[in-house]
């Protein structure tokens, strides 16, 4: 009798499970961890911690005990000085952003030319103000405008724009414009670098094909460069607008918000409320950290609404363009 051979059938093993996203991208989370921790400790936590202070009238010493509810927010909303500082920040933004972006794009186009000799040197020169301490820039330019204001005023007097020398930072009529001009020069390098990075992502074949089709420089710029920069351009505009509305250090060093509050912007207004020397319906010469916190949150809500409005406008424009196509 033939012996039946027994075959051992191994039990089916479960399919090997794929590692989760944390295991597959473990080092990514490790690299991001320090940034996430520092941001949580020094940004996110202070934001939520200061929210409680908005309900108190508090000078920053000891524990807040004078509970006033939402009165700080009501005072901020009704404070003409807050809205005046917001108008100054808006004027700074409305003038600086378009002028600076046009200049930055023009410089990026020139410096992106491979035939330009010494382009690296010129890039460093134009980017140098952006990486220089704002405090140093402000102090040096403040001294220059104070000591050489007559020299700068003479060309204006020669063409009849003014009949007397101007104190650019000491005159309420010219102080904000002087800050805007300095701001354009100081932060121009950032946007120039952003545009340079965007230009270098546009394939050269597109320019060559457009040139073969007979497109001139203007046509290549309109039909190749502008569409190629559309994605990075939206990001640059967002960053420029939000950054300009939050201007603080340059104004603080150059004018401190003066003269006669002619250059007071929202962040200097909040600073003065928190550390004393403040004005307004909710402020006094004494520090009021609760009021300053409420003003900061109120301004944050305004920025959030403006950002959402920009995103909605961009989305509508893209939808209309897609519909036309």
Sine and cosine of phi, psi and omega as CSV:
sin_phi,cos_phi,sin_psi,cos_psi,sin_omega,cos_omega
0.00,0.00,0.82,-0.58,-0.05,-1.00
-0.94,0.35,0.75,-0.66,0.04,-1.00
-0.97,0.23,0.75,-0.66,0.02,-1.00
-0.98,0.22,0.78,-0.63,0.04,-1.00
-0.99,0.16,0.82,-0.57,0.02,-1.00
-1.00,0.04,0.81,-0.59,0.04,-1.00
-0.98,-0.20,0.77,-0.63,0.00,-1.00
-1.00,0.07,0.87,-0.49,0.02,-1.00
-0.98,-0.19,0.88,-0.48,-0.01,-1.00
-0.96,0.26,0.62,-0.78,0.01,-1.00
-0.91,0.42,0.62,-0.79,-0.01,-1.00
-0.89,0.45,0.79,-0.61,0.01,-1.00
-1.00,0.10,0.60,-0.80,0.03,-1.00
-0.90,0.44,0.56,-0.83,0.00,-1.00
-0.87,0.49,0.65,-0.76,0.00,-1.00
-0.89,0.46,0.84,-0.54,-0.02,-1.00
-0.97,0.26,0.66,-0.75,0.05,-1.00
-0.96,0.29,0.65,-0.76,0.01,-1.00
-0.90,0.44,0.53,-0.85,0.00,-1.00
-0.93,0.36,0.11,-0.99,-0.05,-1.00
-0.89,0.46,-0.53,0.85,-0.01,-1.00
-0.93,0.37,-0.64,0.77,0.02,-1.00
-0.95,0.32,-0.61,0.79,-0.03,-1.00
-0.95,0.30,-0.51,0.86,-0.04,-1.00
-0.85,-0.53,0.65,0.76,-0.08,-1.00
-0.84,0.54,-0.71,0.70,-0.05,-1.00
-0.92,0.39,-0.47,0.88,0.06,-1.00
-0.88,0.47,-0.69,0.72,0.01,-1.00
-0.94,0.35,-0.54,0.84,0.04,-1.00
-0.90,0.43,-0.69,0.72,-0.01,-1.00
-0.93,0.38,-0.55,0.84,-0.02,-1.00
-0.99,0.15,-0.31,0.95,-0.09,-1.00
-0.85,0.52,-0.75,0.66,-0.01,-1.00
-0.85,0.52,-0.68,0.73,0.02,-1.00
-0.89,0.46,-0.70,0.72,-0.01,-1.00
-0.90,0.44,-0.64,0.77,-0.01,-1.00
-0.92,0.40,-0.75,0.66,-0.02,-1.00
-0.90,0.44,-0.65,0.76,0.03,-1.00
-0.90,0.43,-0.64,0.77,0.01,-1.00
-0.91,0.42,-0.66,0.75,-0.07,-1.00
-0.97,0.25,-0.69,0.73,-0.15,-0.99
-0.98,-0.21,-0.11,0.99,0.00,-1.00
-0.83,-0.56,-0.87,0.49,-0.11,-0.99
-0.92,0.38,-0.75,0.66,-0.01,-1.00
-0.88,0.48,-0.74,0.68,0.03,-1.00
-0.86,0.51,-0.56,0.83,0.01,-1.00
-0.88,0.47,-0.77,0.64,-0.03,-1.00
-0.96,0.29,-0.51,0.86,0.03,-1.00
-0.93,0.38,-0.63,0.78,-0.01,-1.00
-0.96,0.28,-0.28,0.96,0.03,-1.00
-0.87,0.49,-0.58,0.81,0.04,-1.00
-0.92,0.39,-0.50,0.87,-0.01,-1.00
-0.93,0.36,-0.38,0.93,-0.02,-1.00
-0.91,0.42,-0.28,0.96,-0.03,-1.00
-1.00,-0.04,0.07,1.00,-0.06,-1.00
-0.79,-0.61,0.40,-0.91,0.26,-0.97
-0.99,-0.14,0.94,-0.33,-0.22,-0.98
-0.61,-0.79,0.70,-0.71,0.00,-1.00
-1.00,-0.04,0.07,1.00,0.05,-1.00
1.00,-0.05,-0.05,1.00,0.00,-1.00
-0.95,-0.31,0.74,-0.68,0.00,-1.00
0.95,0.31,-0.38,-0.92,0.01,-1.00
-0.99,-0.13,0.65,-0.76,0.03,-1.00
-0.93,0.37,0.75,-0.66,-0.01,-1.00
-0.78,-0.62,-0.34,0.94,-0.07,-1.00
-1.00,0.06,1.00,0.07,-0.06,-1.00
-0.97,0.23,0.78,-0.62,0.00,-1.00
-0.78,-0.62,0.12,0.99,0.05,-1.00
0.93,0.36,-0.72,-0.70,-0.06,-1.00
-1.00,-0.06,0.28,0.96,-0.06,-1.00
-0.90,0.44,-0.55,0.83,0.02,-1.00
-0.86,0.50,-0.67,0.74,0.01,-1.00
-0.91,0.42,-0.64,0.76,0.03,-1.00
-0.90,0.44,-0.63,0.78,0.02,-1.00
-0.92,0.40,-0.65,0.76,0.03,-1.00
-0.89,0.45,-0.72,0.70,-0.02,-1.00
-0.89,0.45,-0.47,0.89,-0.03,-1.00
-0.99,-0.14,0.01,1.00,-0.09,-1.00
-1.00,0.10,0.90,-0.45,-0.01,-1.00
-0.92,0.40,-0.48,0.88,0.01,-1.00
-0.94,0.33,-0.56,0.83,0.09,-1.00
-0.89,0.46,-0.73,0.68,-0.02,-1.00
-0.94,0.35,-0.50,0.87,0.10,-0.99
-0.91,0.41,-0.67,0.74,0.04,-1.00
-0.91,0.41,-0.58,0.82,0.05,-1.00
-0.92,0.40,-0.62,0.78,0.05,-1.00
-0.90,0.44,-0.62,0.78,0.04,-1.00
-0.90,0.43,-0.69,0.73,0.04,-1.00
-0.90,0.43,-0.62,0.79,0.03,-1.00
-0.92,0.39,-0.65,0.76,0.05,-1.00
-0.89,0.46,-0.69,0.73,0.06,-1.00
-0.83,0.56,-0.70,0.72,-0.04,-1.00
-0.94,0.33,-0.71,0.71,-0.07,-1.00
-0.91,0.42,-0.50,0.87,0.02,-1.00
-1.00,0.03,-0.72,0.70,-0.11,-0.99
-0.92,0.39,-0.72,0.69,-0.16,-0.99
-0.88,0.48,-0.82,0.58,-0.03,-1.00
-0.91,0.42,-0.65,0.76,-0.01,-1.00
-0.90,0.43,-0.73,0.69,-0.05,-1.00
-0.91,0.41,-0.65,0.76,-0.02,-1.00
-0.92,0.40,-0.62,0.79,0.04,-1.00
-0.90,0.43,-0.72,0.69,0.03,-1.00
-0.90,0.44,-0.66,0.75,-0.01,-1.00
-0.90,0.43,-0.66,0.75,0.02,-1.00
-0.92,0.39,-0.65,0.76,0.02,-1.00
-0.88,0.47,-0.70,0.71,0.04,-1.00
-0.90,0.43,-0.66,0.75,0.00,-1.00
-0.89,0.45,-0.63,0.77,0.03,-1.00
-0.90,0.44,-0.65,0.76,0.01,-1.00
-0.93,0.36,-0.73,0.68,-0.07,-1.00
-0.96,0.28,-0.27,0.96,0.03,-1.00
-0.99,0.11,-0.08,1.00,0.01,-1.00
-0.95,0.32,0.89,-0.46,-0.04,-1.00
-0.91,0.41,-0.32,0.95,0.00,-1.00
-0.99,0.10,-0.13,0.99,-0.02,-1.00
-0.97,0.23,0.84,-0.55,0.03,-1.00
-0.99,0.16,0.64,-0.77,0.02,-1.00
0.94,0.33,0.44,0.90,-0.03,-1.00
-0.88,0.47,-0.58,0.82,0.02,-1.00
-0.89,0.45,-0.65,0.76,0.02,-1.00
-0.90,0.44,-0.70,0.71,-0.01,-1.00
-0.92,0.40,-0.59,0.80,0.05,-1.00
-0.88,0.47,-0.68,0.74,0.01,-1.00
-0.90,0.43,-0.64,0.77,-0.02,-1.00
-0.90,0.44,-0.72,0.69,-0.03,-1.00
-0.95,0.30,-0.44,0.90,-0.01,-1.00
-1.00,0.04,-0.26,0.97,-0.07,-1.00
-0.85,0.53,-0.70,0.71,0.01,-1.00
-0.87,0.50,-0.51,0.86,-0.05,-1.00
-0.94,0.35,-0.47,0.88,-0.03,-1.00
-0.98,-0.21,0.05,1.00,0.07,-1.00
-1.00,0.06,0.61,-0.80,0.00,-1.00
-0.82,0.58,0.76,-0.65,0.00,-1.00
-0.89,0.45,-0.55,0.83,0.03,-1.00
-0.88,0.47,-0.69,0.72,0.01,-1.00
-0.92,0.40,-0.72,0.69,0.02,-1.00
-0.85,0.53,-0.72,0.70,-0.04,-1.00
-0.90,0.43,-0.69,0.72,-0.02,-1.00
-0.91,0.42,-0.72,0.70,-0.02,-1.00
-0.89,0.46,-0.73,0.68,-0.02,-1.00
-0.93,0.36,-0.54,0.84,0.06,-1.00
-0.90,0.44,-0.68,0.73,0.05,-1.00
-0.91,0.41,-0.64,0.76,0.00,-1.00
-0.90,0.43,-0.71,0.71,0.00,-1.00
-0.92,0.38,-0.51,0.86,0.03,-1.00
-0.96,0.28,-0.64,0.77,-0.09,-1.00
-1.00,0.08,-0.46,0.89,-0.08,-1.00
-0.87,-0.49,0.42,0.91,-0.01,-1.00
-0.89,0.45,-0.56,0.83,0.03,-1.00
-0.91,0.42,-0.64,0.76,0.01,-1.00
-0.89,0.45,-0.65,0.76,0.01,-1.00
-0.96,0.28,-0.45,0.89,-0.03,-1.00
-0.98,0.17,-0.42,0.91,-0.06,-1.00
-0.86,0.52,-0.70,0.71,0.05,-1.00
-0.87,0.49,-0.58,0.81,0.02,-1.00
-0.94,0.35,-0.60,0.80,0.05,-1.00
-0.94,0.35,-0.54,0.84,-0.02,-1.00
-0.92,0.40,-0.56,0.83,-0.01,-1.00
-1.00,-0.07,0.08,1.00,0.09,-1.00
0.99,0.11,0.23,0.97,0.01,-1.00
-0.97,0.23,-0.37,0.93,0.07,-1.00
-0.50,-0.87,0.44,-0.90,-0.02,-1.00
-0.96,-0.29,0.08,1.00,0.02,-1.00
-0.47,-0.88,0.40,-0.92,0.02,-1.00
-0.86,0.51,0.57,-0.82,-0.06,-1.00
-0.96,-0.27,0.69,-0.73,0.19,-0.98
-0.99,-0.11,1.00,-0.08,-0.22,-0.97
-0.86,0.52,-0.66,0.75,-0.03,-1.00
-1.00,-0.07,-0.20,0.98,-0.01,-1.00
-0.98,-0.21,-0.08,1.00,0.00,-1.00
-0.97,-0.22,0.83,-0.56,-0.01,-1.00
-0.86,0.51,-0.41,0.91,-0.02,-1.00
-0.98,0.18,-0.38,0.93,-0.08,-1.00
-0.89,-0.46,-0.21,0.98,-0.12,-0.99
-0.88,0.47,-0.73,0.68,-0.04,-1.00
-0.91,0.42,-0.62,0.78,0.02,-1.00
-0.91,0.41,-0.60,0.80,0.06,-1.00
-0.90,0.43,-0.66,0.75,0.04,-1.00
-0.90,0.44,-0.64,0.77,0.00,-1.00
-0.89,0.45,-0.71,0.70,0.00,-1.00
-0.88,0.48,-0.71,0.71,0.02,-1.00
-0.91,0.42,-0.61,0.79,0.03,-1.00
-0.90,0.43,-0.63,0.78,0.05,-1.00
-0.87,0.50,-0.72,0.69,-0.02,-1.00
-0.93,0.36,-0.63,0.78,-0.12,-0.99
-0.93,0.37,-0.63,0.78,-0.09,-1.00
-0.96,-0.30,0.18,0.98,0.00,-1.00
-0.88,0.48,-0.60,0.80,-0.09,-1.00
-0.88,0.48,-0.58,0.82,0.00,-1.00
-0.87,0.50,-0.80,0.60,-0.04,-1.00
-0.92,0.38,-0.52,0.86,0.07,-1.00
-0.88,0.47,-0.69,0.73,0.00,-1.00
-0.92,0.40,-0.64,0.77,0.04,-1.00
-0.87,0.49,-0.71,0.71,0.00,-1.00
-0.92,0.39,-0.60,0.80,0.06,-1.00
-0.88,0.48,-0.69,0.73,0.03,-1.00
-0.89,0.46,-0.64,0.77,0.03,-1.00
-0.92,0.39,-0.64,0.77,0.01,-1.00
-0.90,0.44,-0.57,0.82,-0.04,-1.00
-0.97,0.24,-0.15,0.99,0.08,-1.00
-1.00,-0.01,-0.16,0.99,0.01,-1.00
-0.99,0.17,0.84,-0.54,-0.02,-1.00
-0.87,0.49,0.68,-0.73,0.03,-1.00
-0.91,0.42,-0.43,0.90,0.00,-1.00
-0.87,0.49,-0.52,0.85,0.01,-1.00
-0.91,0.41,-0.66,0.75,0.05,-1.00
-0.91,0.42,-0.66,0.75,-0.01,-1.00
-0.91,0.42,-0.66,0.75,0.02,-1.00
-0.91,0.41,-0.65,0.76,0.03,-1.00
-0.91,0.41,-0.60,0.80,0.02,-1.00
-0.93,0.38,-0.62,0.79,0.05,-1.00
-0.90,0.44,-0.57,0.82,0.01,-1.00
-0.97,0.23,-0.01,1.00,0.06,-1.00
1.00,-0.07,0.20,0.98,0.00,-1.00
-0.97,0.25,0.73,-0.68,0.05,-1.00
-0.99,0.15,-0.11,-0.99,-0.05,-1.00
-0.90,0.45,-0.68,0.73,-0.01,-1.00
-0.91,0.41,-0.69,0.73,0.00,-1.00
-0.90,0.44,-0.63,0.78,0.03,-1.00
-0.91,0.41,-0.60,0.80,0.03,-1.00
-0.91,0.41,-0.69,0.72,-0.07,-1.00
-0.95,0.32,-0.67,0.74,-0.15,-0.99
-0.99,-0.14,-0.22,0.98,0.01,-1.00
-0.88,-0.47,-0.81,0.59,-0.09,-1.00
-0.93,0.38,-0.77,0.64,-0.05,-1.00
-0.87,0.49,-0.75,0.66,0.06,-1.00
-0.88,0.48,-0.58,0.82,0.01,-1.00
-0.93,0.36,-0.43,0.90,-0.01,-1.00
-0.99,-0.12,0.01,1.00,-0.12,-0.99
-0.87,0.49,-0.68,0.73,-0.03,-1.00
-0.91,0.40,-0.78,0.63,-0.01,-1.00
-0.94,0.33,-0.47,0.88,0.00,-1.00
-0.90,0.43,-0.63,0.78,0.03,-1.00
-0.88,0.47,-0.68,0.73,0.01,-1.00
-0.90,0.43,-0.67,0.74,0.00,-1.00
-0.88,0.47,-0.68,0.73,0.01,-1.00
-0.90,0.44,-0.70,0.71,0.04,-1.00
-0.84,0.55,-0.78,0.62,-0.04,-1.00
-0.89,0.45,-0.63,0.77,-0.03,-1.00
-0.92,0.40,-0.68,0.74,-0.03,-1.00
-0.92,0.39,-0.77,0.64,-0.02,-1.00
-0.90,0.44,-0.67,0.75,0.02,-1.00
-0.90,0.43,-0.62,0.79,-0.01,-1.00
-0.95,0.32,-0.63,0.78,0.03,-1.00
-0.90,0.44,-0.45,0.89,-0.02,-1.00
-0.99,-0.13,0.34,0.94,-0.01,-1.00
-0.85,0.53,0.69,-0.73,0.00,-1.00
-0.58,-0.81,-0.87,0.50,-0.19,-0.98
-0.87,0.49,-0.68,0.74,-0.04,-1.00
-0.90,0.43,-0.70,0.72,0.02,-1.00
-0.91,0.41,-0.65,0.76,-0.05,-1.00
-0.90,0.44,-0.64,0.77,-0.03,-1.00
-0.97,0.24,-0.65,0.76,-0.09,-1.00
-0.97,0.26,-0.74,0.67,-0.13,-0.99
-0.76,-0.65,-0.30,0.95,-0.09,-1.00
0.92,0.39,0.28,0.96,-0.05,-1.00
0.99,-0.12,-0.16,0.99,-0.01,-1.00
-1.00,-0.08,-0.16,-0.99,-0.04,1.00
-0.98,0.18,0.62,-0.79,0.00,-1.00
0.82,0.57,0.61,0.79,0.06,-1.00
0.89,0.46,0.41,0.91,-0.02,-1.00
-0.95,0.31,-0.37,0.93,0.02,-1.00
-0.88,-0.47,0.26,0.96,0.03,-1.00
-0.91,0.42,0.88,-0.48,0.08,-1.00
-0.95,-0.31,0.07,-1.00,-0.16,-0.99
-0.88,0.47,-0.67,0.74,-0.06,-1.00
-0.94,0.34,-0.57,0.82,0.09,-1.00
-0.95,0.32,-0.55,0.83,0.09,-1.00
-0.87,0.49,-0.73,0.69,0.01,-1.00
-0.90,0.44,-0.66,0.75,0.02,-1.00
-0.87,0.49,-0.72,0.69,-0.01,-1.00
-0.91,0.41,-0.57,0.82,0.05,-1.00
-0.92,0.40,-0.62,0.78,-0.09,-1.00
-0.98,0.22,-0.54,0.84,-0.13,-0.99
-0.89,-0.45,0.18,0.98,0.09,-1.00
0.99,-0.16,0.22,-0.98,-0.03,-1.00
0.96,0.27,0.39,0.92,-0.12,-0.99
-1.00,-0.01,0.24,-0.97,0.06,-1.00
-0.73,-0.69,0.21,-0.98,0.09,-1.00
0.87,-0.50,0.12,-0.99,-0.08,-1.00
-0.91,0.41,-0.50,0.86,-0.02,-1.00
-0.97,-0.26,0.02,1.00,-0.10,-1.00
-0.90,-0.44,0.22,-0.98,0.03,-1.00
-0.47,-0.88,-0.15,-0.99,0.03,-1.00
-0.95,0.33,-0.29,0.96,-0.01,-1.00
-1.00,-0.01,0.49,-0.87,0.04,-1.00
-0.89,0.46,0.58,-0.81,0.06,-1.00
-0.62,-0.78,1.00,0.03,-0.07,-1.00
-0.92,0.40,-0.56,0.83,0.02,-1.00
-0.89,0.46,-0.71,0.70,0.02,-1.00
-0.91,0.41,-0.66,0.75,0.02,-1.00
-0.89,0.45,-0.63,0.78,0.04,-1.00
-0.90,0.43,-0.66,0.75,0.04,-1.00
-0.90,0.44,-0.66,0.75,0.04,-1.00
-0.89,0.45,-0.62,0.78,0.02,-1.00
-0.90,0.43,-0.70,0.71,0.03,-1.00
-0.91,0.41,-0.65,0.76,0.01,-1.00
-0.88,0.47,-0.69,0.73,0.04,-1.00
-0.92,0.40,-0.60,0.80,0.05,-1.00
-0.88,0.47,-0.62,0.78,0.05,-1.00
-0.90,0.43,-0.65,0.76,0.04,-1.00
-0.88,0.47,-0.70,0.72,0.02,-1.00
-0.89,0.45,-0.64,0.77,0.02,-1.00
-0.89,0.45,-0.68,0.73,0.02,-1.00
-0.90,0.44,-0.67,0.74,0.02,-1.00
-0.90,0.44,-0.66,0.75,0.01,-1.00
-0.90,0.43,-0.71,0.70,0.03,-1.00
-0.89,0.45,-0.59,0.81,0.05,-1.00
-0.90,0.43,-0.65,0.76,0.06,-1.00
-0.89,0.45,-0.69,0.72,-0.01,-1.00
-0.90,0.44,-0.64,0.76,0.03,-1.00
-0.90,0.43,-0.67,0.74,0.00,-1.00
-0.89,0.45,-0.67,0.74,0.03,-1.00
-0.90,0.44,-0.66,0.75,0.00,-1.00
-0.90,0.44,-0.66,0.75,0.02,-1.00
-0.91,0.42,-0.67,0.74,0.00,-1.00
-0.89,0.46,-0.67,0.74,0.01,-1.00
-0.92,0.40,-0.63,0.78,0.01,-1.00
-0.90,0.43,-0.66,0.75,0.02,-1.00
-0.91,0.40,-0.62,0.78,0.03,-1.00
-0.91,0.41,-0.65,0.76,0.04,-1.00
-0.91,0.42,-0.58,0.82,0.03,-1.00
-0.93,0.38,-0.62,0.78,0.03,-1.00
-0.93,0.37,-0.54,0.84,-0.01,-1.00
-0.96,0.28,0.00,0.00,0.00,0.00
